[in-house]
């Protein structure tokens, strides 16, 4: 029964997929006599929390034996919306079932302790459902502890670790189901990042296109020499479409040779941030993380090409991997290669999802071993 009702709370939480940054997604249900009588989920930062919405939707006090199921430990600090723990105690719940502990050090188990001190039976579930509740908030869990953006790298690769059949040309690697899954993850992350080479080769729009409509995250273009910005003619989509003001270009310090390109970006409404390249023409991804933290970004989904993949791995500056494995191969000598899956320090237990003929392997990276 607990799994059934908590599973429903998890379904509710996912309705706010990508909408709650920098807050977590949370769902809650109220059960009386083994029947759901009210539901709620957190819709956006600054608005009421899932538990409060479920109580408001009930429009009365819960019965004396009512149980509250919530995917994340209720908050114990007042904040903008008041303490959920206080509201739960006041409502008179007999039992509270929680899917995941709050990783926020300010809360971190305190809410459950306060509920128990008030005489409420508190259950923290374990097992696969608990892992699902925790993993729902990958970005929040990382950022709230480390106070810096969560960096995830997405690669769509052939069986022989290639991402393009020829340099400078776009290649279709994965099937329709895998590409649709990428759109779903794009919708979760508040920002997406690519290198200049990807802009030149693919001219992508970098939006999330789902059945409910198109949504544009903050688009980060890593282009030290502004090579993706032509001095004349049409600009690429990320600099000229309806979402161009969502685009941020990170480039080297201004020089006398790129003023025309800079002027075109500024005229288009694109933001420019400067980050000096090293002698090898590369960025420091730790410095990039600092810049993006200043932009109030909690998570970045890197879809860059081979250069981005090699450099971010070399610096050990990536926290999570999305590896879309295709059964295709590109045996030609000029195919573009990325690091192999074995180069990424994934845990033994990873999440694997079959997507048509493709396979998504994803998990946290641990460079400390």
C-alpha positions as CSV (number, residue, x, y, z in Angstrom):
1,X,0.0,0.0,0.0
2,X,2.8,2.4,0.9
3,X,4.4,1.8,-2.5
4,X,1.2,2.4,-4.3
5,X,0.4,5.7,-2.7
6,X,4.0,7.0,-2.7
7,X,4.2,5.9,-6.4
8,X,1.2,8.2,-7.1
9,X,2.9,11.0,-5.2
10,X,6.0,10.5,-7.5
11,X,3.7,10.7,-10.6
12,X,2.4,14.0,-9.3
13,X,5.9,15.4,-8.7
14,X,6.9,14.7,-12.3
15,X,4.1,16.9,-13.5
16,X,6.4,19.8,-12.7
17,X,9.3,18.4,-14.7
18,X,11.8,21.2,-15.3
19,X,9.6,23.9,-13.7
20,X,10.7,24.1,-10.1
21,X,14.4,25.2,-10.3
22,X,16.1,25.9,-8.0
23,X,13.6,24.0,-5.9
24,X,13.1,20.2,-6.0
25,X,10.0,18.5,-7.6
26,X,7.8,17.1,-4.8
27,X,4.4,15.3,-4.8
28,X,2.1,14.5,-2.0
29,X,-1.1,12.5,-1.4
30,X,-3.4,12.3,1.6
31,X,-4.9,8.8,2.3
32,X,-7.9,8.0,4.5
33,X,-9.3,4.5,4.9
34,X,-7.0,3.2,2.2
35,X,-8.3,5.8,-0.3
36,X,-6.7,8.9,-1.7
37,X,-8.7,11.9,-0.7
38,X,-6.4,14.7,-1.8
39,X,-3.3,15.4,-3.9
40,X,-0.8,18.1,-4.5
41,X,2.6,18.9,-6.1
42,X,5.0,21.8,-6.0
43,X,4.6,23.7,-9.3
44,X,7.2,26.5,-9.2
45,X,9.8,28.1,-6.9
46,X,8.3,30.6,-4.5
47,X,4.8,28.9,-4.6
48,X,3.3,26.6,-2.1
49,X,4.8,23.2,-1.4
50,X,3.2,19.9,-2.3
51,X,2.0,19.1,1.3
52,X,0.3,22.5,1.7
53,X,-1.4,22.2,-1.7
54,X,-2.7,18.7,-0.8
55,X,-4.1,20.1,2.5
56,X,-5.7,23.0,0.7
57,X,-7.3,20.7,-1.9
58,X,-8.7,18.6,1.0
59,X,-10.7,21.7,2.2
60,X,-11.0,20.3,5.7
61,X,-8.9,18.8,8.4
62,X,-7.7,15.2,7.7
63,X,-9.3,12.4,9.7
64,X,-7.5,11.2,12.8
65,X,-6.1,8.2,11.0
66,X,-5.0,10.0,7.9
67,X,-1.7,9.3,6.3
68,X,0.4,11.7,4.3
69,X,2.7,10.4,1.5
70,X,5.3,12.8,0.3
71,X,8.2,12.1,-2.1
72,X,10.7,14.3,-0.2
73,X,11.2,15.1,3.5
74,X,8.9,18.0,4.5
75,X,10.8,21.3,5.1
76,X,11.3,22.4,8.7
77,X,12.2,26.0,8.0
78,X,9.7,28.8,7.4
79,X,11.1,30.2,4.2
80,X,8.8,32.0,1.8
81,X,5.9,29.6,2.2
82,X,6.1,28.5,5.9
83,X,7.2,25.3,7.4
84,X,5.5,22.2,6.0
85,X,6.4,20.3,9.2
86,X,4.4,22.8,11.3
87,X,1.4,22.5,8.9
88,X,1.5,18.7,9.1
89,X,1.6,18.6,12.9
90,X,-1.2,21.2,13.1
91,X,-3.3,19.1,10.6
92,X,-3.1,16.1,13.0
93,X,-1.8,13.4,10.7
94,X,-1.3,10.0,12.4
95,X,1.4,8.9,10.0
96,X,3.8,10.3,7.4
97,X,5.5,8.2,4.7
98,X,8.6,9.8,3.0
99,X,10.3,8.8,-0.2
100,X,13.7,10.6,0.2
101,X,15.5,12.6,2.8
102,X,16.2,16.2,2.0
103,X,19.9,16.7,1.1
104,X,19.7,20.3,2.1
105,X,22.0,20.7,5.1
106,X,19.6,23.2,6.6
107,X,16.9,20.4,6.8
108,X,18.7,17.1,6.5
109,X,16.5,14.8,8.7
110,X,15.4,17.6,11.0
111,X,11.8,17.6,9.7
112,X,11.4,13.9,10.4
113,X,12.8,14.3,13.9
114,X,10.2,17.1,14.6
115,X,7.4,15.0,13.3
116,X,8.4,12.1,15.5
117,X,8.7,14.4,18.5
118,X,5.1,15.5,17.9
119,X,4.0,11.9,18.2
120,X,3.5,11.2,14.5
121,X,4.5,7.8,13.1
122,X,7.2,8.5,10.4
123,X,8.3,5.9,7.8
124,X,11.2,6.5,5.4
125,X,10.7,3.9,2.6
126,X,13.6,2.0,1.2
127,X,14.3,0.1,-2.1
128,X,13.7,1.0,-5.8
129,X,10.9,3.5,-5.1
130,X,13.1,5.4,-2.6
131,X,15.8,5.6,-5.2
132,X,13.3,6.9,-7.8
133,X,12.2,9.6,-5.3
134,X,15.8,10.6,-4.7
135,X,17.0,10.5,-8.3
136,X,14.0,12.6,-9.4
137,X,15.9,15.7,-8.2
138,X,19.4,15.0,-9.5
139,X,20.1,18.7,-10.1
140,X,18.7,20.0,-6.8
141,X,20.5,17.3,-4.8
142,X,23.9,18.2,-6.2
143,X,23.5,22.0,-6.2
144,X,22.0,22.4,-2.7
145,X,25.0,20.6,-1.2
146,X,27.9,21.9,-3.4
147,X,26.5,25.3,-4.2
148,X,27.6,25.1,-7.8
149,X,25.9,23.9,-11.1
150,X,25.4,20.2,-11.8
151,X,27.3,19.3,-15.0
152,X,25.9,16.4,-17.1
153,X,27.4,15.2,-20.4
154,X,25.1,13.7,-23.1
155,X,26.7,11.6,-25.9
156,X,24.9,9.8,-28.7
157,X,27.5,7.3,-29.9
158,X,27.9,4.4,-32.3
159,X,29.0,1.0,-31.1
160,X,32.6,2.0,-31.9
161,X,32.4,5.3,-29.9
162,X,31.9,7.6,-32.9
163,X,29.6,10.7,-32.9
164,X,29.9,11.7,-36.6
165,X,30.7,9.9,-39.8
166,X,32.8,12.8,-41.0
167,X,34.4,15.9,-39.4
168,X,32.2,19.0,-39.6
169,X,29.1,17.1,-40.7
170,X,26.0,16.1,-38.7
171,X,25.2,12.4,-38.5
172,X,22.1,10.6,-37.4
173,X,23.2,8.2,-34.6
174,X,20.2,7.2,-32.6
175,X,16.6,6.4,-33.4
176,X,13.4,8.3,-32.8
177,X,12.8,7.0,-29.2
178,X,16.2,8.0,-28.1
179,X,15.9,11.4,-29.6
180,X,12.6,11.9,-27.9
181,X,14.2,11.0,-24.6
182,X,16.9,13.7,-25.2
183,X,14.1,16.2,-25.5
184,X,12.7,15.1,-22.2
185,X,16.0,15.6,-20.4
186,X,16.5,19.0,-22.2
187,X,13.2,20.0,-20.6
188,X,14.6,19.2,-17.1
189,X,17.8,21.1,-17.3
190,X,17.7,24.9,-16.9
191,X,20.7,25.2,-19.4
192,X,22.2,23.4,-22.3
193,X,25.7,23.8,-23.6
194,X,27.5,23.0,-26.8
195,X,30.8,24.0,-28.5
196,X,31.3,26.2,-31.6
197,X,31.9,23.2,-33.8
198,X,28.4,21.8,-33.1
199,X,26.8,25.2,-34.0
200,X,28.7,25.2,-37.3
201,X,28.1,21.6,-38.2
202,X,24.5,21.2,-37.1
203,X,23.0,24.7,-36.7
204,X,20.8,23.4,-33.9
205,X,18.0,25.3,-32.1
206,X,18.7,23.5,-28.8
207,X,15.1,23.7,-27.6
208,X,13.0,21.0,-26.0
209,X,10.3,19.9,-28.4
210,X,7.7,17.8,-26.7
211,X,4.0,17.1,-27.4
212,X,3.1,19.9,-25.0
213,X,5.0,22.5,-27.0
214,X,8.5,23.9,-27.4
215,X,10.6,25.2,-24.5
216,X,14.0,26.9,-24.6
217,X,16.5,26.5,-21.8
218,X,19.4,28.9,-21.3
219,X,21.7,28.1,-24.3
220,X,25.4,28.2,-23.6
221,X,27.7,28.4,-26.6
222,X,31.4,27.7,-25.9
223,X,33.2,29.6,-28.6
224,X,36.6,31.1,-27.7
225,X,37.2,32.7,-31.1
226,X,33.6,33.4,-32.1
227,X,34.1,31.1,-35.1
228,X,30.4,30.2,-35.0
229,X,29.5,33.9,-35.7
230,X,29.8,34.9,-39.4
231,X,30.8,38.5,-40.1
232,X,28.1,38.8,-42.6
233,X,25.0,36.8,-43.8
234,X,22.6,34.8,-41.8
235,X,23.3,34.0,-38.2
236,X,22.9,30.5,-36.8
237,X,19.5,29.7,-35.2
238,X,20.8,30.1,-31.6
239,X,21.7,33.7,-32.4
240,X,18.7,34.7,-34.5
241,X,15.5,32.7,-33.6
242,X,12.7,33.8,-31.2
243,X,14.7,32.5,-28.2
244,X,18.0,34.3,-29.1
245,X,17.9,36.3,-25.8
246,X,18.2,33.0,-24.0
247,X,21.6,32.5,-25.6
248,X,24.8,33.1,-23.7
249,X,28.2,32.9,-25.5
250,X,31.3,32.2,-23.5
251,X,34.3,33.5,-25.4
252,X,37.9,34.6,-24.9
253,X,38.9,38.1,-23.9
254,X,38.0,40.7,-26.5
255,X,40.5,41.2,-29.4
256,X,40.8,43.6,-32.3
257,X,39.9,40.9,-34.8
258,X,36.4,39.9,-33.4
259,X,34.7,43.2,-32.9
260,X,32.4,42.7,-35.8
261,X,31.2,39.3,-34.5
262,X,30.7,40.7,-31.0
263,X,28.7,43.6,-32.4
264,X,26.4,41.2,-34.3
265,X,25.8,39.1,-31.1
266,X,25.1,42.2,-29.0
267,X,22.7,43.6,-31.7
268,X,20.9,40.2,-31.7
269,X,20.4,40.4,-27.9
270,X,22.8,37.6,-27.1
271,X,24.7,37.8,-23.8
272,X,28.5,37.5,-23.9
273,X,30.7,36.4,-21.0
274,X,34.5,36.3,-21.1
275,X,36.6,33.4,-20.0
276,X,40.3,33.3,-21.1
277,X,41.5,30.3,-23.0
278,X,44.7,28.5,-22.0
279,X,47.7,28.1,-24.3
280,X,46.1,25.0,-25.8
281,X,43.0,26.9,-26.8
282,X,40.8,25.3,-24.1
283,X,38.6,26.6,-21.3
284,X,38.9,25.7,-17.7
285,X,35.6,24.0,-16.9
286,X,36.0,24.7,-13.2
287,X,36.1,28.4,-14.1
288,X,33.2,27.9,-16.5
289,X,31.2,26.4,-13.6
290,X,31.9,29.6,-11.6
291,X,30.6,31.8,-14.4
292,X,27.5,29.8,-14.8
293,X,26.9,29.8,-11.0
294,X,26.9,33.6,-11.3
295,X,24.2,33.3,-13.9
296,X,22.1,31.5,-11.3
297,X,22.1,28.2,-13.2
298,X,21.7,25.1,-11.1
299,X,22.4,22.5,-13.8
300,X,23.8,22.3,-17.4
301,X,23.2,19.6,-20.0
302,X,26.3,19.4,-22.2
303,X,25.6,18.3,-25.7
304,X,29.0,19.4,-27.1
305,X,31.0,17.5,-29.7
306,X,34.2,15.6,-29.3
307,X,36.3,18.5,-28.1
308,X,33.9,19.3,-25.3
309,X,33.7,15.6,-24.3
310,X,37.4,15.1,-24.2
311,X,38.2,18.3,-22.3
312,X,35.5,18.0,-19.7
313,X,36.5,14.4,-19.0
314,X,40.2,15.3,-18.9
315,X,39.5,17.9,-16.3
316,X,37.2,15.6,-14.4
317,X,34.7,18.4,-14.4
318,X,31.6,16.3,-15.3
319,X,29.2,14.9,-12.6
320,X,26.8,12.7,-14.6
321,X,26.8,10.9,-17.9
322,X,24.0,10.2,-20.4
323,X,25.3,7.7,-22.9
324,X,23.0,6.8,-25.8
325,X,24.4,3.7,-27.4
326,X,23.5,3.0,-31.0
327,X,24.1,-0.4,-32.7
328,X,25.5,1.5,-35.7
329,X,29.2,1.7,-36.5
330,X,31.3,4.2,-38.5
331,X,34.4,2.3,-39.6
332,X,35.8,5.0,-41.9
333,X,39.1,6.6,-40.8
334,X,37.8,10.2,-40.6
335,X,34.9,9.4,-38.3
336,X,34.8,11.6,-35.2
337,X,35.6,9.6,-32.0
338,X,34.9,10.4,-28.4
339,X,36.1,8.7,-25.2
340,X,34.8,5.2,-24.8
341,X,32.3,4.3,-22.2
342,X,35.0,2.6,-20.2
343,X,36.8,6.0,-19.8
344,X,34.0,7.3,-17.7
345,X,34.2,6.3,-14.0
346,X,30.6,5.0,-13.7
347,X,29.4,3.0,-10.7
348,X,28.8,-0.7,-11.1
349,X,25.1,-0.1,-10.7
350,X,23.9,2.2,-13.6
351,X,20.5,3.0,-14.9
352,X,19.9,1.3,-18.3
353,X,16.9,2.0,-20.5
354,X,16.1,0.4,-23.8
355,X,14.9,2.9,-26.4
356,X,14.0,1.1,-29.6
357,X,17.3,-0.3,-30.9
358,X,19.3,2.1,-28.7
359,X,20.3,1.9,-25.1
360,X,20.6,4.7,-22.6
361,X,23.2,4.2,-19.9
362,X,23.3,6.9,-17.2
363,X,24.8,7.5,-13.8
364,X,27.0,9.6,-11.6
365,X,30.7,9.8,-12.2
366,X,33.2,9.2,-9.4
367,X,36.7,10.4,-10.1
368,X,37.9,9.8,-6.6
369,X,38.7,6.1,-7.1
